[in-house]
Amino acid sequence: MHQPNDALQLRAYLQNRQAQHVTVIGAGVIGMEIADALAGRRLQVTVCEAGPQVLPKLLDIDMARLVARQMRQRKVDLRLSCQVQTLHPDEEGGVSSVTTDSGEFRTDAVVVATGVRPRVDLAKDAGLEIGSSGAIKVDAHMRTSDPSIFAAGDCAAQINSLSQQEVYVPLASTANKQGRVVADNIAGLNTEFDAVMGTTVLQAFDLNIGKTGLGEQEAVDLGLDVITGIVSGHDAPHYYPVHDTVTIKLMANRKTGQILGAQVCGIGDGIKRLDVLTTAMKFGASLKDIANLDLGYAPPYSEAIDVAIQAANMLENKRMGKAQGVSPSQLEQMKREGSDICFLDIREPDEVKAAPLKEENVLVIPFGQLRDRYQEIPSDRLVAVFCGMGVRSYDAACFLHSRGLQKVAYIEGGRTTWW
């Protein structure tokens, strides 16, 4: 899938074969977009991903599970930790079935979307230096190791502005900016290309998905003392006719509060928030800086306190020890280890009836009754407080701490991230 004609050829192939089933190998950005485009065409789509999550190079597993849930709700056959072994041909030279490490299934077409590599054969033949990322090594002016030769676009390496390490993030936006820098320097202007945040966005299965900066594990691997937090909210007030959910995960330096990365996922407009965070990060913003941003407000565009500011406030309070949260991945790990957890569901009775929390040890106390009934909550085990989006549970956790219950944490994102 290098150009639009490739997509047209795939569509014609599917139509000519009267295909009913398509297999996509790889759940990266390209694989996800292809699966989304095909799933709405009366086709059954199977996605095989060798890793344990979708979008493995883009999202942390906390956020990736939101995408996986949406895919399965849209009837996509998502197979994680699935190694494709063999593609079996039919009599006409097409594909008839796929064998994976868990068995064989019939299919009418296979799209391989297992990532991209830079084309550097010409550069190697010219004796140019190839970087650690596999792309052509360039300086800030986009010059290669031969000062008379420039390289730009998907064949050229970049520098990550946070890690200061060489990276390969092939994006059309980056390629166009690099082309302009090359043209400036050829014309005698002294223009440099800045380091990148690696900001990447996509829309798939009605979700707006994106990342900028470092992921949690990337920050840990760099030796940074990172603290993270997840917040879910609306992109506009709930009473406004057009609104939907946005989930944001922030990464920050535990000591200084400097923002290191952000990820968004939701049907609501998370990309606007991601761009704000990307811009702030470029200038070294802290969580407090985000909380004090003078963002535009009117009901069509955001809540009075925008969800990005909510995320910054939440993580700053968590960083300062004012509240304790537990992420979905942390909660999953505790359950695997057999930890004794009491799930405190503080939603209203109608919410509980509509979507009961499917856990073994659940105590239901509506938020409005906590002041009178908090003595019923156990103090000898972790109490994971649960609500719709994590806002009420955050308030509840703070209240319970003030009443001497120390083993209390709110489930970050609430029902949006934990189900």
C-alpha beads as a LAMMPS data file, in Angstrom:
LAMMPS data file: protein, C-alpha beads

419 atoms
418 bonds

1 atom types
1 bond types

-500.0 500.0 xlo xhi
-500.0 500.0 ylo yhi
-500.0 500.0 zlo zhi

Masses

1 110.0

Atoms # bond

1 1 1 0.000 0.000 0.000
2 1 1 2.433 2.636 -1.249
3 1 1 0.007 4.743 -3.301
4 1 1 -3.735 5.105 -4.037
5 1 1 -3.506 2.775 -7.059
6 1 1 -2.548 -0.065 -4.708
7 1 1 -5.812 0.397 -2.821
8 1 1 -7.791 0.501 -6.074
9 1 1 -6.142 -2.734 -7.210
10 1 1 -7.026 -4.405 -3.906
11 1 1 -10.643 -3.290 -4.223
12 1 1 -10.852 -4.619 -7.789
13 1 1 -9.290 -7.915 -6.712
14 1 1 -11.844 -8.347 -3.920
15 1 1 -14.716 -7.515 -6.247
16 1 1 -13.553 -9.898 -8.972
17 1 1 -13.151 -12.751 -6.511
18 1 1 -16.427 -11.896 -4.770
19 1 1 -14.399 -12.070 -1.586
20 1 1 -16.113 -12.668 1.724
21 1 1 -13.090 -12.803 4.011
22 1 1 -9.865 -10.779 4.192
23 1 1 -6.886 -11.341 6.469
24 1 1 -4.687 -8.426 7.553
25 1 1 -1.279 -9.389 8.923
26 1 1 -0.085 -6.711 11.302
27 1 1 -1.980 -4.351 13.617
28 1 1 0.187 -1.279 13.174
29 1 1 -1.099 2.020 11.793
30 1 1 -1.402 0.819 8.194
31 1 1 -2.919 -2.509 9.170
32 1 1 -5.508 -0.808 11.358
33 1 1 -6.544 1.644 8.648
34 1 1 -6.863 -1.151 6.087
35 1 1 -8.892 -3.318 8.470
36 1 1 -11.187 -0.382 9.198
37 1 1 -11.704 0.358 5.496
38 1 1 -12.475 -3.279 4.666
39 1 1 -14.647 -4.132 7.681
40 1 1 -17.443 -1.865 6.447
41 1 1 -17.724 -3.550 3.033
42 1 1 -19.718 -6.658 3.971
43 1 1 -16.454 -8.482 4.501
44 1 1 -15.354 -10.527 7.480
45 1 1 -11.942 -9.258 8.524
46 1 1 -9.364 -11.152 10.561
47 1 1 -6.384 -9.223 11.940
48 1 1 -3.350 -11.279 12.976
49 1 1 -0.846 -9.480 15.207
50 1 1 2.309 -11.230 16.437
51 1 1 2.511 -9.052 19.532
52 1 1 0.207 -8.948 22.573
53 1 1 -1.515 -5.690 21.584
54 1 1 -2.635 -3.587 18.636
55 1 1 -0.574 -0.556 17.592
56 1 1 2.487 -1.873 19.475
57 1 1 4.809 0.938 18.353
58 1 1 2.272 3.670 19.010
59 1 1 0.270 3.019 22.193
60 1 1 0.887 1.680 25.663
61 1 1 -1.121 -1.429 26.407
62 1 1 -3.534 0.562 28.643
63 1 1 -4.648 2.556 25.616
64 1 1 -4.310 -0.217 23.034
65 1 1 -6.914 -2.313 24.827
66 1 1 -9.476 0.451 24.152
67 1 1 -8.855 0.046 20.424
68 1 1 -9.000 -3.743 20.639
69 1 1 -12.360 -3.571 22.410
70 1 1 -13.778 -1.308 19.703
71 1 1 -12.539 -3.637 16.970
72 1 1 -14.184 -6.652 18.545
73 1 1 -17.410 -4.729 19.048
74 1 1 -17.309 -4.082 15.289
75 1 1 -17.074 -7.857 14.720
76 1 1 -13.429 -7.844 13.630
77 1 1 -11.749 -11.174 14.372
78 1 1 -8.714 -9.819 16.227
79 1 1 -6.040 -12.402 17.007
80 1 1 -3.232 -11.155 19.247
81 1 1 0.018 -13.046 19.901
82 1 1 -0.745 -14.782 16.615
83 1 1 2.157 -15.950 14.439
84 1 1 1.293 -16.436 10.766
85 1 1 3.164 -19.479 9.419
86 1 1 1.877 -20.256 5.922
87 1 1 -0.257 -18.758 3.150
88 1 1 -1.864 -21.506 1.071
89 1 1 -2.530 -20.843 -2.655
90 1 1 -5.609 -21.841 -4.604
91 1 1 -5.695 -23.222 -8.160
92 1 1 -5.834 -19.725 -9.691
93 1 1 -2.745 -18.453 -7.898
94 1 1 -4.672 -16.549 -5.240
95 1 1 -4.748 -17.345 -1.541
96 1 1 -7.159 -19.897 -0.097
97 1 1 -6.233 -20.171 3.584
98 1 1 -3.855 -19.064 6.293
99 1 1 -2.077 -21.226 8.857
100 1 1 -1.114 -19.659 12.174
101 1 1 0.364 -21.127 15.337
102 1 1 -3.210 -21.772 16.507
103 1 1 -4.594 -23.414 13.372
104 1 1 -5.753 -22.875 9.796
105 1 1 -8.639 -20.742 8.499
106 1 1 -10.058 -19.940 5.071
107 1 1 -9.574 -16.520 3.511
108 1 1 -9.997 -14.877 0.099
109 1 1 -7.213 -12.291 0.350
110 1 1 -4.291 -11.351 2.566
111 1 1 -2.880 -7.871 3.133
112 1 1 0.592 -7.832 4.667
113 1 1 1.028 -4.712 6.814
114 1 1 4.030 -5.595 8.955
115 1 1 5.774 -2.232 8.919
116 1 1 8.055 -0.264 6.616
117 1 1 11.799 0.056 6.190
118 1 1 13.705 2.892 4.511
119 1 1 14.942 2.266 0.979
120 1 1 18.647 2.991 1.278
121 1 1 20.233 0.852 -1.458
122 1 1 21.138 3.905 -3.557
123 1 1 22.609 5.628 -0.497
124 1 1 24.709 2.574 0.328
125 1 1 25.936 2.368 -3.262
126 1 1 26.942 6.037 -2.990
127 1 1 28.908 5.294 0.179
128 1 1 26.653 7.341 2.465
129 1 1 26.507 6.655 6.185
130 1 1 23.460 4.705 7.385
131 1 1 22.221 5.496 10.876
132 1 1 21.407 3.157 13.750
133 1 1 17.710 3.335 12.789
134 1 1 18.446 1.876 9.343
135 1 1 17.724 5.192 7.622
136 1 1 20.189 7.598 6.023
137 1 1 22.079 9.591 8.623
138 1 1 21.673 13.358 8.158
139 1 1 22.618 16.491 10.074
140 1 1 20.289 19.323 11.078
141 1 1 20.533 20.785 7.557
142 1 1 19.495 17.391 6.062
143 1 1 22.994 16.855 4.633
144 1 1 24.280 13.299 4.473
145 1 1 27.847 12.182 5.203
146 1 1 28.613 13.571 1.724
147 1 1 27.986 17.332 2.145
148 1 1 26.968 17.592 -1.516
149 1 1 24.087 15.139 -1.042
150 1 1 20.895 15.777 0.921
151 1 1 18.337 13.209 2.085
152 1 1 14.760 13.879 3.160
153 1 1 11.510 12.029 3.726
154 1 1 10.975 8.357 4.458
155 1 1 14.599 7.427 3.693
156 1 1 16.087 9.866 6.242
157 1 1 16.584 9.433 9.976
158 1 1 15.402 11.924 12.597
159 1 1 16.329 12.780 16.187
160 1 1 13.788 12.438 18.980
161 1 1 13.653 15.748 20.847
162 1 1 13.155 14.097 24.266
163 1 1 15.567 11.175 24.101
164 1 1 18.024 12.882 21.702
165 1 1 18.373 9.469 20.073
166 1 1 18.104 8.650 16.397
167 1 1 14.641 7.427 15.374
168 1 1 12.807 6.462 12.205
169 1 1 9.278 7.870 12.063
170 1 1 8.182 7.980 8.408
171 1 1 5.389 10.543 8.083
172 1 1 4.226 12.707 5.182
173 1 1 4.187 15.787 7.428
174 1 1 7.829 15.263 8.379
175 1 1 8.836 14.548 4.779
176 1 1 7.290 17.778 3.529
177 1 1 8.997 19.874 6.200
178 1 1 12.330 18.210 5.512
179 1 1 11.915 18.905 1.790
180 1 1 11.490 22.589 2.546
181 1 1 14.646 22.588 4.687
182 1 1 16.601 20.936 1.872
183 1 1 15.342 23.513 -0.642
184 1 1 16.276 26.378 1.680
185 1 1 19.810 25.074 2.112
186 1 1 20.283 24.454 -1.604
187 1 1 19.210 28.083 -2.121
188 1 1 21.862 29.248 0.344
189 1 1 19.610 29.793 3.359
190 1 1 20.819 28.449 6.694
191 1 1 17.768 26.421 7.735
192 1 1 17.703 23.538 10.207
193 1 1 15.174 20.774 10.752
194 1 1 14.184 20.430 14.401
195 1 1 14.106 17.189 16.325
196 1 1 10.737 15.418 16.290
197 1 1 8.257 14.361 18.951
198 1 1 7.133 11.451 16.787
199 1 1 3.556 12.741 16.821
200 1 1 1.403 10.169 15.023
201 1 1 -2.380 10.106 14.649
202 1 1 -4.956 7.964 12.903
203 1 1 -8.684 7.350 12.762
204 1 1 -9.913 3.768 12.807
205 1 1 -13.224 2.195 13.807
206 1 1 -14.536 5.714 14.587
207 1 1 -11.782 6.233 17.167
208 1 1 -9.403 9.188 17.065
209 1 1 -6.062 7.747 18.139
210 1 1 -2.707 9.404 18.641
211 1 1 0.604 9.625 20.439
212 1 1 3.294 12.222 20.961
213 1 1 6.567 12.056 22.848
214 1 1 7.592 9.031 24.875
215 1 1 5.517 6.050 25.865
216 1 1 5.716 4.740 29.423
217 1 1 8.151 1.902 28.662
218 1 1 10.240 4.124 26.408
219 1 1 10.693 6.575 29.289
220 1 1 11.588 3.753 31.671
221 1 1 14.120 2.340 29.203
222 1 1 15.790 5.764 29.074
223 1 1 16.249 5.637 32.844
224 1 1 13.699 8.375 33.548
225 1 1 11.668 8.398 36.748
226 1 1 8.280 8.504 35.062
227 1 1 4.810 8.827 36.528
228 1 1 1.704 8.217 34.434
229 1 1 -2.015 8.806 34.670
230 1 1 -5.144 8.146 32.622
231 1 1 -8.204 10.385 32.474
232 1 1 -11.458 10.011 30.549
233 1 1 -13.778 12.917 29.831
234 1 1 -15.950 14.545 27.205
235 1 1 -14.767 16.762 24.368
236 1 1 -17.848 18.965 25.012
237 1 1 -20.389 19.210 27.854
238 1 1 -22.707 16.213 28.217
239 1 1 -25.757 18.421 27.611
240 1 1 -24.442 19.621 24.256
241 1 1 -25.940 17.732 21.268
242 1 1 -22.572 16.678 19.839
243 1 1 -20.156 15.295 22.408
244 1 1 -18.220 12.116 23.011
245 1 1 -15.536 10.519 25.131
246 1 1 -11.799 11.178 25.043
247 1 1 -9.299 9.152 27.057
248 1 1 -5.878 10.698 27.665
249 1 1 -2.761 9.101 29.117
250 1 1 0.005 11.438 30.245
251 1 1 3.622 10.639 31.068
252 1 1 5.629 13.066 33.225
253 1 1 8.897 13.313 35.087
254 1 1 8.075 12.377 38.678
255 1 1 10.537 14.887 40.128
256 1 1 9.981 17.961 37.944
257 1 1 6.527 17.415 36.486
258 1 1 7.796 17.979 32.933
259 1 1 5.514 16.282 30.422
260 1 1 7.273 13.476 28.560
261 1 1 4.491 12.057 26.428
262 1 1 0.769 11.827 25.753
263 1 1 -1.613 9.365 24.139
264 1 1 -5.278 9.812 23.220
265 1 1 -8.076 7.493 22.176
266 1 1 -11.813 7.988 21.796
267 1 1 -14.651 8.905 19.485
268 1 1 -14.396 12.463 20.799
269 1 1 -11.879 14.987 19.473
270 1 1 -8.663 13.901 21.148
271 1 1 -6.377 15.026 18.338
272 1 1 -6.990 18.704 19.152
273 1 1 -5.833 17.972 22.710
274 1 1 -2.831 16.024 21.482
275 1 1 -1.707 18.952 19.331
276 1 1 -1.962 21.291 22.320
277 1 1 0.125 18.912 24.416
278 1 1 2.678 18.436 21.619
279 1 1 3.149 22.192 21.293
280 1 1 3.518 22.618 25.040
281 1 1 6.015 19.758 25.252
282 1 1 8.189 21.371 22.574
283 1 1 8.786 24.236 24.991
284 1 1 9.400 21.999 28.015
285 1 1 6.008 22.489 29.672
286 1 1 5.190 20.961 33.046
287 1 1 1.875 19.619 34.278
288 1 1 1.230 22.937 36.049
289 1 1 1.896 24.808 32.812
290 1 1 -0.785 22.732 31.084
291 1 1 -3.217 23.297 33.931
292 1 1 -2.783 27.057 33.523
293 1 1 -3.198 27.198 29.737
294 1 1 -5.775 29.737 28.584
295 1 1 -7.618 27.473 26.153
296 1 1 -10.645 28.526 24.174
297 1 1 -13.943 27.612 25.837
298 1 1 -17.506 27.453 24.586
299 1 1 -19.857 24.464 24.873
300 1 1 -19.436 23.383 21.232
301 1 1 -15.669 23.000 21.755
302 1 1 -14.940 21.790 25.286
303 1 1 -16.046 21.610 28.876
304 1 1 -15.262 24.549 31.141
305 1 1 -12.194 22.626 32.303
306 1 1 -10.920 20.897 29.202
307 1 1 -10.165 17.191 29.413
308 1 1 -6.468 17.903 28.694
309 1 1 -6.345 20.207 31.719
310 1 1 -8.209 17.591 33.773
311 1 1 -5.510 15.092 32.834
312 1 1 -2.733 17.477 33.876
313 1 1 -4.438 18.304 37.191
314 1 1 -4.983 14.631 37.937
315 1 1 -1.384 13.640 37.276
316 1 1 0.018 16.623 39.188
317 1 1 -2.085 15.687 42.233
318 1 1 -0.949 12.095 41.864
319 1 1 2.674 13.235 41.570
320 1 1 2.355 15.325 44.736
321 1 1 0.879 12.388 46.660
322 1 1 -2.577 13.920 47.015
323 1 1 -4.311 10.977 45.338
324 1 1 -3.501 7.400 44.438
325 1 1 -4.614 5.865 41.171
326 1 1 -4.321 2.414 39.665
327 1 1 -4.069 1.909 35.906
328 1 1 -5.818 -0.923 34.054
329 1 1 -2.508 -2.684 33.368
330 1 1 -1.513 -2.444 37.040
331 1 1 -4.897 -3.828 38.056
332 1 1 -4.579 -6.690 35.574
333 1 1 -1.145 -7.525 36.989
334 1 1 -2.483 -7.542 40.550
335 1 1 -5.279 -9.901 39.549
336 1 1 -2.819 -12.256 37.825
337 1 1 -0.714 -12.292 41.007
338 1 1 -3.769 -13.180 43.083
339 1 1 -3.897 -9.930 45.079
340 1 1 -6.895 -9.491 47.351
341 1 1 -8.816 -6.561 45.884
342 1 1 -12.126 -5.043 46.909
343 1 1 -13.820 -3.260 44.013
344 1 1 -15.837 -0.338 45.368
345 1 1 -18.507 0.607 42.818
346 1 1 -19.767 4.124 43.612
347 1 1 -22.055 4.522 40.602
348 1 1 -25.765 5.190 40.891
349 1 1 -28.128 2.161 41.021
350 1 1 -29.332 2.622 37.440
351 1 1 -25.745 2.684 36.176
352 1 1 -24.913 -0.482 38.085
353 1 1 -28.030 -2.236 36.799
354 1 1 -27.274 -1.292 33.197
355 1 1 -23.634 -2.450 33.326
356 1 1 -22.731 -4.388 36.502
357 1 1 -19.057 -4.668 37.382
358 1 1 -18.003 -8.249 36.649
359 1 1 -15.542 -8.865 39.461
360 1 1 -15.562 -11.386 42.302
361 1 1 -15.390 -9.008 45.259
362 1 1 -17.612 -5.972 44.600
363 1 1 -19.001 -3.592 47.211
364 1 1 -21.638 -1.172 45.881
365 1 1 -22.035 2.132 47.728
366 1 1 -23.386 5.068 45.681
367 1 1 -21.145 8.127 45.837
368 1 1 -23.790 10.157 47.659
369 1 1 -23.910 7.604 50.493
370 1 1 -20.153 7.350 51.140
371 1 1 -20.099 9.784 54.059
372 1 1 -22.613 7.671 55.945
373 1 1 -21.368 4.233 54.930
374 1 1 -17.581 4.428 54.575
375 1 1 -17.185 2.273 57.705
376 1 1 -18.370 -0.697 55.604
377 1 1 -15.244 -0.489 53.438
378 1 1 -12.442 -2.931 54.371
379 1 1 -9.092 -1.487 55.428
380 1 1 -6.992 -4.660 55.173
381 1 1 -6.772 -4.866 51.363
382 1 1 -6.600 -2.666 48.308
383 1 1 -9.867 -0.884 47.608
384 1 1 -10.142 -0.063 43.895
385 1 1 -12.800 2.633 43.473
386 1 1 -14.845 2.422 40.282
387 1 1 -17.157 4.855 38.472
388 1 1 -18.112 5.832 34.930
389 1 1 -15.069 7.897 33.921
390 1 1 -12.845 8.026 36.987
391 1 1 -13.881 11.513 38.136
392 1 1 -16.204 10.507 40.977
393 1 1 -13.867 7.697 42.010
394 1 1 -11.011 10.203 42.265
395 1 1 -13.099 12.367 44.615
396 1 1 -14.158 9.277 46.560
397 1 1 -10.566 8.088 46.981
398 1 1 -9.539 11.504 48.343
399 1 1 -12.453 11.443 50.803
400 1 1 -11.664 7.913 51.995
401 1 1 -8.012 8.857 52.520
402 1 1 -9.186 11.718 54.727
403 1 1 -11.095 9.147 56.804
404 1 1 -7.991 7.066 57.437
405 1 1 -8.391 4.440 54.722
406 1 1 -4.912 4.281 53.194
407 1 1 -5.216 1.288 50.858
408 1 1 -7.530 3.084 48.444
409 1 1 -6.935 3.898 44.776
410 1 1 -9.261 5.113 42.054
411 1 1 -9.384 3.138 38.795
412 1 1 -8.009 5.549 36.211
413 1 1 -10.506 6.140 33.420
414 1 1 -13.318 4.279 35.184
415 1 1 -15.612 2.166 33.047
416 1 1 -14.055 3.690 29.915
417 1 1 -10.856 1.723 30.552
418 1 1 -12.018 -1.107 32.851
419 1 1 -14.862 -3.444 31.969

Bonds

1 1 1 2
2 1 2 3
3 1 3 4
4 1 4 5
5 1 5 6
6 1 6 7
7 1 7 8
8 1 8 9
9 1 9 10
10 1 10 11
11 1 11 12
12 1 12 13
13 1 13 14
14 1 14 15
15 1 15 16
16 1 16 17
17 1 17 18
18 1 18 19
19 1 19 20
20 1 20 21
21 1 21 22
22 1 22 23
23 1 23 24
24 1 24 25
25 1 25 26
26 1 26 27
27 1 27 28
28 1 28 29
29 1 29 30
30 1 30 31
31 1 31 32
32 1 32 33
33 1 33 34
34 1 34 35
35 1 35 36
36 1 36 37
37 1 37 38
38 1 38 39
39 1 39 40
40 1 40 41
41 1 41 42
42 1 42 43
43 1 43 44
44 1 44 45
45 1 45 46
46 1 46 47
47 1 47 48
48 1 48 49
49 1 49 50
50 1 50 51
51 1 51 52
52 1 52 53
53 1 53 54
54 1 54 55
55 1 55 56
56 1 56 57
57 1 57 58
58 1 58 59
59 1 59 60
60 1 60 61
61 1 61 62
62 1 62 63
63 1 63 64
64 1 64 65
65 1 65 66
66 1 66 67
67 1 67 68
68 1 68 69
69 1 69 70
70 1 70 71
71 1 71 72
72 1 72 73
73 1 73 74
74 1 74 75
75 1 75 76
76 1 76 77
77 1 77 78
78 1 78 79
79 1 79 80
80 1 80 81
81 1 81 82
82 1 82 83
83 1 83 84
84 1 84 85
85 1 85 86
86 1 86 87
87 1 87 88
88 1 88 89
89 1 89 90
90 1 90 91
91 1 91 92
92 1 92 93
93 1 93 94
94 1 94 95
95 1 95 96
96 1 96 97
97 1 97 98
98 1 98 99
99 1 99 100
100 1 100 101
101 1 101 102
102 1 102 103
103 1 103 104
104 1 104 105
105 1 105 106
106 1 106 107
107 1 107 108
108 1 108 109
109 1 109 110
110 1 110 111
111 1 111 112
112 1 112 113
113 1 113 114
114 1 114 115
115 1 115 116
116 1 116 117
117 1 117 118
118 1 118 119
119 1 119 120
120 1 120 121
121 1 121 122
122 1 122 123
123 1 123 124
124 1 124 125
125 1 125 126
126 1 126 127
127 1 127 128
128 1 128 129
129 1 129 130
130 1 130 131
131 1 131 132
132 1 132 133
133 1 133 134
134 1 134 135
135 1 135 136
136 1 136 137
137 1 137 138
138 1 138 139
139 1 139 140
140 1 140 141
141 1 141 142
142 1 142 143
143 1 143 144
144 1 144 145
145 1 145 146
146 1 146 147
147 1 147 148
148 1 148 149
149 1 149 150
150 1 150 151
151 1 151 152
152 1 152 153
153 1 153 154
154 1 154 155
155 1 155 156
156 1 156 157
157 1 157 158
158 1 158 159
159 1 159 160
160 1 160 161
161 1 161 162
162 1 162 163
163 1 163 164
164 1 164 165
165 1 165 166
166 1 166 167
167 1 167 168
168 1 168 169
169 1 169 170
170 1 170 171
171 1 171 172
172 1 172 173
173 1 173 174
174 1 174 175
175 1 175 176
176 1 176 177
177 1 177 178
178 1 178 179
179 1 179 180
180 1 180 181
181 1 181 182
182 1 182 183
183 1 183 184
184 1 184 185
185 1 185 186
186 1 186 187
187 1 187 188
188 1 188 189
189 1 189 190
190 1 190 191
191 1 191 192
192 1 192 193
193 1 193 194
194 1 194 195
195 1 195 196
196 1 196 197
197 1 197 198
198 1 198 199
199 1 199 200
200 1 200 201
201 1 201 202
202 1 202 203
203 1 203 204
204 1 204 205
205 1 205 206
206 1 206 207
207 1 207 208
208 1 208 209
209 1 209 210
210 1 210 211
211 1 211 212
212 1 212 213
213 1 213 214
214 1 214 215
215 1 215 216
216 1 216 217
217 1 217 218
218 1 218 219
219 1 219 220
220 1 220 221
221 1 221 222
222 1 222 223
223 1 223 224
224 1 224 225
225 1 225 226
226 1 226 227
227 1 227 228
228 1 228 229
229 1 229 230
230 1 230 231
231 1 231 232
232 1 232 233
233 1 233 234
234 1 234 235
235 1 235 236
236 1 236 237
237 1 237 238
238 1 238 239
239 1 239 240
240 1 240 241
241 1 241 242
242 1 242 243
243 1 243 244
244 1 244 245
245 1 245 246
246 1 246 247
247 1 247 248
248 1 248 249
249 1 249 250
250 1 250 251
251 1 251 252
252 1 252 253
253 1 253 254
254 1 254 255
255 1 255 256
256 1 256 257
257 1 257 258
258 1 258 259
259 1 259 260
260 1 260 261
261 1 261 262
262 1 262 263
263 1 263 264
264 1 264 265
265 1 265 266
266 1 266 267
267 1 267 268
268 1 268 269
269 1 269 270
270 1 270 271
271 1 271 272
272 1 272 273
273 1 273 274
274 1 274 275
275 1 275 276
276 1 276 277
277 1 277 278
278 1 278 279
279 1 279 280
280 1 280 281
281 1 281 282
282 1 282 283
283 1 283 284
284 1 284 285
285 1 285 286
286 1 286 287
287 1 287 288
288 1 288 289
289 1 289 290
290 1 290 291
291 1 291 292
292 1 292 293
293 1 293 294
294 1 294 295
295 1 295 296
296 1 296 297
297 1 297 298
298 1 298 299
299 1 299 300
300 1 300 301
301 1 301 302
302 1 302 303
303 1 303 304
304 1 304 305
305 1 305 306
306 1 306 307
307 1 307 308
308 1 308 309
309 1 309 310
310 1 310 311
311 1 311 312
312 1 312 313
313 1 313 314
314 1 314 315
315 1 315 316
316 1 316 317
317 1 317 318
318 1 318 319
319 1 319 320
320 1 320 321
321 1 321 322
322 1 322 323
323 1 323 324
324 1 324 325
325 1 325 326
326 1 326 327
327 1 327 328
328 1 328 329
329 1 329 330
330 1 330 331
331 1 331 332
332 1 332 333
333 1 333 334
334 1 334 335
335 1 335 336
336 1 336 337
337 1 337 338
338 1 338 339
339 1 339 340
340 1 340 341
341 1 341 342
342 1 342 343
343 1 343 344
344 1 344 345
345 1 345 346
346 1 346 347
347 1 347 348
348 1 348 349
349 1 349 350
350 1 350 351
351 1 351 352
352 1 352 353
353 1 353 354
354 1 354 355
355 1 355 356
356 1 356 357
357 1 357 358
358 1 358 359
359 1 359 360
360 1 360 361
361 1 361 362
362 1 362 363
363 1 363 364
364 1 364 365
365 1 365 366
366 1 366 367
367 1 367 368
368 1 368 369
369 1 369 370
370 1 370 371
371 1 371 372
372 1 372 373
373 1 373 374
374 1 374 375
375 1 375 376
376 1 376 377
377 1 377 378
378 1 378 379
379 1 379 380
380 1 380 381
381 1 381 382
382 1 382 383
383 1 383 384
384 1 384 385
385 1 385 386
386 1 386 387
387 1 387 388
388 1 388 389
389 1 389 390
390 1 390 391
391 1 391 392
392 1 392 393
393 1 393 394
394 1 394 395
395 1 395 396
396 1 396 397
397 1 397 398
398 1 398 399
399 1 399 400
400 1 400 401
401 1 401 402
402 1 402 403
403 1 403 404
404 1 404 405
405 1 405 406
406 1 406 407
407 1 407 408
408 1 408 409
409 1 409 410
410 1 410 411
411 1 411 412
412 1 412 413
413 1 413 414
414 1 414 415
415 1 415 416
416 1 416 417
417 1 417 418
418 1 418 419
